[in-house]
């Protein structure tokens, strides 16, 4: 069985930033990290399908996990920056940001 990565629901970072109110560069960085993780995960799936050595599979799976963690931390960092610079304090309060951060830790 061959896997095909799902197409992103958001093709243009400008559309995503307009929809979410976030910085276009930050959205682009997060999307790049997520697409990289998506490609790595597709590789892991192929490795499992091919019966590759479990050490190699786990090593690559750990890389996917780190890539997803970094994307999550980038999202939180962007929101923290917006909270500091936005007159209305951004979308999330300090407690909500802390909960998101701890969910990734």
Buried (B, 14 or more C-beta within 10 A) or exposed (E): EEEEEEEEEBEEBEEBBEEEEBBBEBBBBBBEBBBBBBEBBBBBBBBEEEEBEEEEBEEBBEBBEEBBBBBBBBBBBBBBBBBEEEEEEBBBEEEEBEEBBEEEE
